[in-house]
Amino acid sequence: MSTRVRVDPRAADELEGAADWYDRQRPGLGRELVLEVRVAIRSLARNPGAGSPVEVVDPALGVRRVRVRRFPYQLVYLVIDMDVLVIAIAHDRRRPGYWAARAGSR
């Protein structure tokens, strides 16, 4: 049985911006990023507890992350009831923890 995965609109915007950037570097590379993010989302739907805890926020919030293959991005998410909410699609090294307020507002 799969868990429902929802993506915060701000995270969707982050993915769109990153995909646009990659497409400017090499046409089609942005689509490859989107496909890898979809693979990660499907993996979360099957196993929401697979990600690693995130240390930059209060551990009691239960924020976790899973890396995106081939790209320096991670899906930052919360498990709420029986759903997964992706709160950020964040670059590994740019602006670490910028999304932390999103976790606390849930």
DSSP file (Angstrom, degrees, kcal/mol; ACC not computed):
  #  RESIDUE AA STRUCTURE BP1 BP2  ACC     N-H-->O    O-->H-N    N-H-->O    O-->H-N    TCO  KAPPA ALPHA  PHI   PSI    X-CA   Y-CA   Z-CA
    1    1 A M              0   0    0      0, 0.0     2,-0.3     0, 0.0     0, 0.0   0.000 360.0 360.0 360.0 135.3    0.0    0.0    0.0
    2    2 A S        -     0   0    0     45,-0.1     2,-0.3     1,-0.0    44,-0.2  -0.713 360.0-129.7 -97.5 145.2    1.3    3.4   -0.9
    3    3 A T        -     0   0    0     42,-3.2     2,-0.3    -2,-0.3    80,-0.2  -0.623  31.6-107.5 -83.8 147.7    1.2    6.5    1.2
    4    4 A R  E     -a   83   0A   0     78,-0.6    80,-2.7    -2,-0.3     2,-0.5  -0.634  32.4-155.6 -77.5 134.1   -0.1    9.7   -0.4
    5    5 A V  E     -a   84   0A   0     -2,-0.3     2,-0.4    78,-0.2    80,-0.2  -0.956   9.5-171.9-114.2 124.7    2.6   12.3   -1.2
    6    6 A R  E     -a   85   0A   0     78,-3.2    80,-3.0    -2,-0.5     2,-0.5  -0.876  12.5-145.3-111.8 148.8    1.7   15.9   -1.4
    7    7 A V  E     -a   86   0A   0     -2,-0.4    80,-0.2    78,-0.2    78,-0.1  -0.963  19.2-123.6-118.2 121.8    4.1   18.6   -2.5
    8    8 A D    >>  -     0   0    0     78,-2.8     4,-2.2    -2,-0.5     3,-0.7  -0.335  25.4-120.7 -56.6 139.5    4.0   22.1   -1.0
    9    9 A P  H 3> S+     0   0    0      0, 0.0     4,-2.1     0, 0.0    -1,-0.1   0.831 114.0  56.3 -56.0 -32.7    3.5   24.7   -3.8
   10   10 A R  H 3> S+     0   0    0      2,-0.2     4,-1.8     1,-0.2    79,-0.1   0.877 106.9  49.0 -67.2 -35.7    6.7   26.4   -2.7
   11   11 A A  H <> S+     0   0    0     -3,-0.7     4,-2.2    75,-0.3    -1,-0.2   0.892 109.1  52.6 -68.6 -39.1    8.6   23.1   -3.2
   12   12 A A  H  X S+     0   0    0     -4,-2.2     4,-2.3     1,-0.2    -2,-0.2   0.897 108.9  50.4 -62.0 -39.5    7.0   22.7   -6.6
   13   13 A D  H  X S+     0   0    0     -4,-2.1     4,-2.6     2,-0.2    -1,-0.2   0.884 107.7  53.5 -64.8 -38.3    8.2   26.2   -7.5
   14   14 A E  H  X S+     0   0    0     -4,-1.8     4,-2.4     2,-0.2    -2,-0.2   0.915 109.5  48.1 -62.5 -42.3   11.7   25.3   -6.4
   15   15 A L  H  X S+     0   0    0     -4,-2.2     4,-2.9     2,-0.2     5,-0.2   0.922 110.9  50.7 -64.3 -43.6   11.7   22.2   -8.7
   16   16 A E  H  X S+     0   0    0     -4,-2.3     4,-2.3     1,-0.2    -2,-0.2   0.921 111.6  47.9 -61.3 -43.9   10.4   24.3  -11.6
   17   17 A G  H  X S+     0   0    0     -4,-2.6     4,-2.2     2,-0.2    -1,-0.2   0.910 113.3  47.3 -63.2 -42.5   13.2   26.9  -11.1
   18   18 A A  H  X S+     0   0    0     -4,-2.4     4,-2.6     2,-0.2    -2,-0.2   0.914 111.4  50.8 -65.8 -42.3   15.9   24.2  -10.8
   19   19 A A  H  X S+     0   0    0     -4,-2.9     4,-2.4     1,-0.2    11,-0.2   0.903 109.8  50.6 -63.1 -40.4   14.6   22.4  -13.9
   20   20 A D  H  X S+     0   0    0     -4,-2.3     4,-1.7    -5,-0.2    -1,-0.2   0.926 110.3  50.1 -61.2 -44.2   14.6   25.7  -15.8
   21   21 A W  H  X S+     0   0    0     -4,-2.2     4,-1.2     1,-0.2     3,-0.2   0.938 111.6  47.5 -59.9 -47.3   18.2   26.4  -14.7
   22   22 A Y  H  X S+     0   0    0     -4,-2.6     4,-2.4     1,-0.2     7,-0.3   0.873 108.3  55.6 -63.4 -37.1   19.3   22.9  -15.8
   23   23 A D  H  < S+     0   0    0     -4,-2.4    -1,-0.2     1,-0.2    -2,-0.2   0.846 104.3  53.6 -65.0 -32.1   17.6   23.2  -19.1
   24   24 A R  H  < S+     0   0    0     -4,-1.7    -1,-0.2    -3,-0.2    -2,-0.2   0.810 109.8  48.7 -69.8 -27.9   19.6   26.4  -19.8
   25   25 A Q  H  < S-     0   0    0     -4,-1.2    -2,-0.2     1,-0.3    -1,-0.2   0.897 138.3  -8.5 -75.8 -41.9   22.8   24.4  -19.1
   26   26 A R  S >< S-     0   0    0     -4,-2.4     3,-2.5    -5,-0.1     4,-0.4  -0.860  81.5-110.2-157.3 118.8   21.8   21.6  -21.4
   27   27 A P  T 3  S+     0   0    0      0, 0.0    -4,-0.1     0, 0.0    -3,-0.1  -0.239 104.8  20.3 -53.3 131.5   18.4   21.2  -23.1
   28   28 A G  T 3> S+     0   0    0     -9,-0.1     4,-1.6     4,-0.0    -5,-0.1   0.147  93.7 101.9  96.0 -18.5   16.6   18.2  -21.6
   29   29 A L  H <> S+     0   0    0     -3,-2.5     4,-1.9    -7,-0.3    -6,-0.2   0.857  77.9  56.4 -69.0 -33.3   18.6   18.1  -18.3
   30   30 A G  H  > S+     0   0    0     -4,-0.4     4,-2.3     1,-0.2    -1,-0.2   0.898 105.1  51.8 -62.8 -40.1   15.8   19.9  -16.4
   31   31 A R  H  > S+     0   0    0      1,-0.2     4,-2.5     2,-0.2    -1,-0.2   0.880 106.4  54.7 -63.2 -37.3   13.4   17.1  -17.5
   32   32 A E  H  X S+     0   0    0     -4,-1.6     4,-2.2     2,-0.2    -1,-0.2   0.901 107.2  50.4 -63.1 -40.0   15.9   14.6  -16.2
   33   33 A L  H  X S+     0   0    0     -4,-1.9     4,-2.4     2,-0.2    -2,-0.2   0.945 109.9  50.1 -60.8 -47.7   15.8   16.3  -12.8
   34   34 A V  H  X S+     0   0    0     -4,-2.3     4,-2.3     1,-0.2    -2,-0.2   0.909 110.0  50.7 -58.3 -43.1   12.0   16.2  -12.7
   35   35 A L  H  X S+     0   0    0     -4,-2.5     4,-1.9     1,-0.2    -1,-0.2   0.901 110.0  49.3 -63.0 -40.6   12.1   12.5  -13.6
   36   36 A E  H  X S+     0   0    0     -4,-2.2     4,-2.1     2,-0.2    33,-0.3   0.874 109.6  52.1 -66.8 -36.4   14.5   11.8  -10.8
   37   37 A V  H  X S+     0   0    0     -4,-2.4     4,-2.4     2,-0.2    -2,-0.2   0.909 108.0  52.2 -64.7 -40.9   12.4   13.8   -8.3
   38   38 A R  H  X S+     0   0    0     -4,-2.3     4,-2.5     2,-0.2    -2,-0.2   0.890 107.2  52.4 -61.9 -38.9    9.4   11.7   -9.4
   39   39 A V  H  X S+     0   0    0     -4,-1.9     4,-2.1     1,-0.2    -1,-0.2   0.929 110.3  48.3 -61.1 -44.6   11.4    8.5   -8.7
   40   40 A A  H  X S+     0   0    0     -4,-2.1     4,-2.2     1,-0.2    -2,-0.2   0.884 110.7  51.2 -63.9 -38.6   12.2    9.9   -5.2
   41   41 A I  H  X S+     0   0    0     -4,-2.4     4,-2.2     2,-0.2    -2,-0.2   0.917 109.2  49.8 -65.7 -43.0    8.5   10.7   -4.6
   42   42 A R  H  X S+     0   0    0     -4,-2.5     4,-1.5     1,-0.2    -1,-0.2   0.890 109.7  52.2 -62.0 -38.0    7.4    7.3   -5.6
   43   43 A S  H  X S+     0   0    0     -4,-2.1     4,-2.2     1,-0.2    -1,-0.2   0.907 108.4  50.5 -63.7 -41.8   10.0    5.8   -3.2
   44   44 A L  H  < S+     0   0    0     -4,-2.2    -2,-0.2     1,-0.2    -1,-0.2   0.881 105.5  56.9 -62.7 -37.9    8.6    8.0   -0.4
   45   45 A A  H  < S+     0   0    0     -4,-2.2   -42,-3.2     1,-0.2    -1,-0.2   0.865 112.9  40.8 -62.2 -35.2    5.1    6.8   -1.1
   46   46 A R  H  < S+     0   0    0     -4,-1.5    -1,-0.2     1,-0.2    -2,-0.2   0.830 135.6  14.0 -80.7 -33.2    6.3    3.2   -0.6
   47   47 A N    ><  +     0   0    0     -4,-2.2     3,-1.8    -5,-0.1    -1,-0.2  -0.612  61.7 174.3-147.0  79.7    8.5    3.8    2.4
   48   48 A P  G >  S+     0   0    0      0, 0.0     3,-0.6     0, 0.0    -1,-0.1   0.723  80.7  58.3 -63.9 -21.8    8.0    7.2    4.1
   49   49 A G  G 3  S+     0   0    0      1,-0.2    -5,-0.1    -5,-0.1    30,-0.0   0.399  80.0  91.7 -87.4   4.7   10.4    6.4    6.9
   50   50 A A  G <   +     0   0    0     -3,-1.8    -1,-0.2    -7,-0.1    -6,-0.1   0.751  66.6  89.8 -74.0 -24.0   13.4    5.7    4.6
   51   51 A G  S <  S-     0   0    0     -3,-0.6    15,-0.2    -4,-0.2    25,-0.0  -0.130  81.0-105.5 -71.7 169.6   14.8    9.2    4.7
   52   52 A S  E     -B   65   0A   0     13,-2.4    13,-2.1     1,-0.1    -1,-0.1  -0.688  36.3-103.1 -92.9 146.4   17.3   10.6    7.2
   53   53 A P  E     -B   64   0A   0      0, 0.0     2,-0.5     0, 0.0    11,-0.3  -0.364  33.3-126.3 -63.2 149.5   16.4   12.9   10.0
   54   54 A V    >   -     0   0    0      9,-2.2     3,-0.5     1,-0.1     9,-0.2  -0.877  15.2-161.9-101.8 128.8   17.3   16.6    9.4
   55   55 A E  T 3  S+     0   0    0     -2,-0.5    -1,-0.1     1,-0.2     9,-0.0   0.624  75.4  77.4 -87.0 -14.0   19.4   18.2   12.1
   56   56 A V  T 3  S+     0   0    0      2,-0.1     2,-0.3     3,-0.0    -1,-0.2   0.527  96.4  48.4 -80.0  -2.7   18.8   21.9   11.4
   57   57 A V  S <  S-     0   0    0     -3,-0.5     5,-0.1     6,-0.1    44,-0.0  -0.847 108.5 -69.2-127.8 167.4   15.4   21.9   12.9
   58   58 A D    >   -     0   0    0     -2,-0.3     3,-2.1     1,-0.2     5,-0.4  -0.355  41.4-137.6 -55.2 123.4   13.9   20.6   16.2
   59   59 A P  G >  S+     0   0    0      0, 0.0     3,-1.4     0, 0.0    -1,-0.2   0.773  99.5  70.5 -57.9 -25.9   14.0   16.8   16.1
   60   60 A A  G 3  S+     0   0    0      1,-0.3    -2,-0.1     2,-0.1     0, 0.0   0.734  86.7  66.2 -64.9 -20.4   10.5   16.7   17.6
   61   61 A L  G <  S-     0   0    0     -3,-2.1    -1,-0.3     2,-0.1    -3,-0.1   0.753  99.7-137.1 -73.0 -22.7    9.1   18.0   14.3
   62   62 A G    <   +     0   0    0     -3,-1.4    17,-0.4    -4,-0.4     2,-0.3   0.796  35.7 172.3  74.2  28.6   10.1   14.8   12.5
   63   63 A V        +     0   0    0     -5,-0.4    -9,-2.2    -9,-0.2     2,-0.3  -0.545   6.3 179.2 -74.3 134.2   11.6   16.5    9.4
   64   64 A R  E     -BC  53  77A   0     13,-2.9    13,-3.0    -2,-0.3     2,-0.3  -0.811  13.1-152.0-129.2 168.7   13.3   14.0    7.1
   65   65 A R  E     -BC  52  76A   0    -13,-2.1   -13,-2.4    -2,-0.3     2,-0.4  -0.989   6.4-165.5-143.3 152.7   15.1   14.1    3.8
   66   66 A V  E     - C   0  75A   0      9,-1.9     9,-3.1    -2,-0.3     2,-0.1  -0.998  27.0-121.3-136.3 136.3   15.8   11.8    0.9
   67   67 A R  E     - C   0  74A   0     -2,-0.4     2,-0.5     7,-0.2     7,-0.3  -0.395  17.4-126.6 -78.0 152.6   18.4   12.6   -1.7
   68   68 A V    >   -     0   0    0      5,-2.7     3,-0.9     3,-0.3     5,-0.4  -0.867  32.5-114.2 -97.1 128.3   17.6   12.9   -5.4
   69   69 A R  T 3  S+     0   0    0     -2,-0.5   -29,-0.1   -33,-0.3   -33,-0.1  -0.314  91.2   4.5 -62.3 144.1   19.8   10.6   -7.6
   70   70 A R  T 3  S+     0   0    0      1,-0.1    -1,-0.2   -34,-0.0   -37,-0.1   0.215 117.7  77.9  72.0 -13.0   22.2   12.3  -10.0
   71   71 A F  S <  S-     0   0    0     -3,-0.9     2,-1.8     2,-0.2    -3,-0.3  -0.922  86.2-115.9-129.4 151.6   21.5   15.8   -8.8
   72   72 A P  S    S+     0   0    0      0, 0.0    20,-3.1     0, 0.0    21,-0.3  -0.280  79.6 107.6 -83.2  55.3   22.6   17.8   -5.7
   73   73 A Y  E     - D   0  91A   0     -2,-1.8    -5,-2.7    -5,-0.4     2,-0.3  -0.886  47.9-163.0-129.3 159.0   19.0   18.0   -4.4
   74   74 A Q  E     -CD  67  90A   0     16,-2.2    16,-2.0    -2,-0.3     2,-0.6  -0.991  21.4-126.9-139.9 148.3   17.0   16.5   -1.6
   75   75 A L  E     -CD  66  89A   0     -9,-3.1    -9,-1.9    -2,-0.3     2,-0.5  -0.867  23.9-157.5 -92.2 123.2   13.4   16.3   -0.8
   76   76 A V  E     +CD  65  88A   0     12,-2.8    11,-2.3    -2,-0.6    12,-1.5  -0.897  27.2 163.6-102.4 128.3   12.7   17.6    2.7
   77   77 A Y  E     -CD  64  86A   0    -13,-3.0   -13,-2.9    -2,-0.5     2,-0.3  -0.925  34.1-144.6-147.5 164.8    9.5   16.2    4.1
   78   78 A L  E     - D   0  85A   0      7,-2.1     7,-2.9    -2,-0.3     2,-0.7  -0.945  20.1-133.9-124.9 149.0    7.2   15.5    7.0
   79   79 A V  E     - D   0  84A   0    -17,-0.4     2,-0.5    -2,-0.3     5,-0.2  -0.941  27.1-175.9-102.6 117.7    5.0   12.5    7.7
   80   80 A I  E >   - D   0  83A   0      3,-2.5     3,-2.8    -2,-0.7     2,-0.4  -0.962  59.9 -48.0-120.4 116.2    1.6   13.9    8.8
   81   81 A D  T 3  S-     0   0    0     -2,-0.5    -2,-0.0     1,-0.3     0, 0.0  -0.462 124.2 -25.7  56.0-115.7   -0.9   11.3    9.8
   82   82 A M  T 3  S+     0   0    0     -2,-0.4   -78,-0.6    -3,-0.0    -1,-0.3   0.262 124.3  86.7-108.9  11.2   -0.7    8.8    6.9
   83   83 A D  E <   -aD   4  80A   0     -3,-2.8    -3,-2.5   -80,-0.2     2,-0.5  -0.739  66.7-135.9-111.3 158.0    0.5   11.3    4.3
   84   84 A V  E     -aD   5  79A   0    -80,-2.7   -78,-3.2    -2,-0.3     2,-0.6  -0.950  16.2-162.9-108.1 131.9    3.9   12.6    3.3
   85   85 A L  E     -aD   6  78A   0     -7,-2.9    -7,-2.1    -2,-0.5     2,-0.7  -0.959   8.9-150.4-117.2 114.0    4.3   16.4    2.7
   86   86 A V  E     +aD   7  77A   0    -80,-3.0   -78,-2.8    -2,-0.6   -75,-0.3  -0.743  17.6 178.1 -81.0 114.8    7.3   17.5    0.8
   87   87 A I  E     +     0   0A   0    -11,-2.3     2,-0.3    -2,-0.7   -10,-0.2   0.628  62.2  12.4 -96.4 -15.2    8.1   21.0    2.2
   88   88 A A  E     - D   0  76A   0    -12,-1.5   -12,-2.8   -77,-0.1     2,-0.6  -0.980  45.1-154.1-158.5 146.3   11.2   21.7    0.1
   89   89 A I  E     - D   0  75A   0     -2,-0.3     2,-0.3   -14,-0.2   -14,-0.2  -0.889  45.8-175.7-116.0  93.9   13.1   20.5   -2.9
   90   90 A A  E     - D   0  74A   0    -16,-2.0   -16,-2.2    -2,-0.6     2,-0.1  -0.713  30.5-118.9-108.4 140.4   16.4   21.9   -1.7
   91   91 A H  E     - D   0  73A   0     -2,-0.3   -18,-0.3   -18,-0.2    -1,-0.0  -0.475  30.7-123.3 -67.0 143.7   19.8   22.2   -3.2
   92   92 A D  S    S+     0   0    0    -20,-3.1    -1,-0.1     1,-0.2   -19,-0.1   0.801 102.2  19.3 -61.7 -31.4   22.4   20.3   -1.0
   93   93 A R  S    S+     0   0    0    -21,-0.3     2,-0.5     2,-0.1    -1,-0.2   0.585  99.7  93.2-120.8 -13.3   24.6   23.3   -0.5
   94   94 A R  S    S-     0   0    0      1,-0.2    -3,-0.2     3,-0.0     4,-0.2  -0.731 104.7 -19.2 -90.6 128.9   22.7   26.5   -1.3
   95   95 A R  S >  S-     0   0    0     -2,-0.5     3,-1.9     1,-0.1    -1,-0.2   0.899  81.4-144.2  48.4  59.1   21.0   28.3    1.6
   96   96 A P  T 3  S+     0   0    0      0, 0.0    -1,-0.1     0, 0.0    -4,-0.1  -0.252  76.6   6.3 -55.7 133.4   20.9   25.4    4.0
   97   97 A G  T >  S+     0   0    0     -3,-0.1     3,-2.1     1,-0.1     4,-0.2   0.544  80.2 136.2  75.1   9.2   17.8   25.3    6.2
   98   98 A Y  T <  S+     0   0    0     -3,-1.9     3,-0.4     1,-0.3     4,-0.1   0.774  73.5  54.6 -57.1 -25.3   16.0   28.1    4.4
   99   99 A W  T >> S+     0   0    0     -4,-0.2     3,-1.8     1,-0.2     4,-0.9   0.428  74.4 106.5 -88.2  -1.1   12.9   26.0    4.5
  100  100 A A  H X> S+     0   0    0     -3,-2.1     4,-1.4     1,-0.3     3,-0.6   0.818  73.0  59.0 -55.5 -36.5   12.9   25.5    8.3
  101  101 A A  H 3> S+     0   0    0     -3,-0.4     4,-1.0    -4,-0.2    -1,-0.3   0.814  98.3  61.1 -63.3 -28.3   10.0   27.8    9.0
  102  102 A R  H <4 S+     0   0    0     -3,-1.8    -1,-0.2     1,-0.2     3,-0.2   0.869 102.4  51.7 -64.4 -36.5    7.9   25.7    6.7
  103  103 A A  H X< S+     0   0    0     -4,-0.9     3,-1.0    -3,-0.6    -1,-0.2   0.891 109.0  49.1 -68.7 -39.2    8.4   22.7    9.0
  104  104 A G  H 3< S+     0   0    0     -4,-1.4    -1,-0.2     1,-0.2    -2,-0.2   0.678 101.3  64.3 -75.0 -17.4    7.4   24.6   12.1
  105  105 A S  T 3<        0   0    0     -4,-1.0    -1,-0.2    -3,-0.2    -2,-0.2   0.383 360.0 360.0 -88.6   5.6    4.2   26.0   10.5
  106  106 A R    <         0   0    0     -3,-1.0    -1,-0.2    -4,-0.1    -2,-0.1   0.448 360.0 360.0 -91.5 360.0    2.6   22.5   10.1
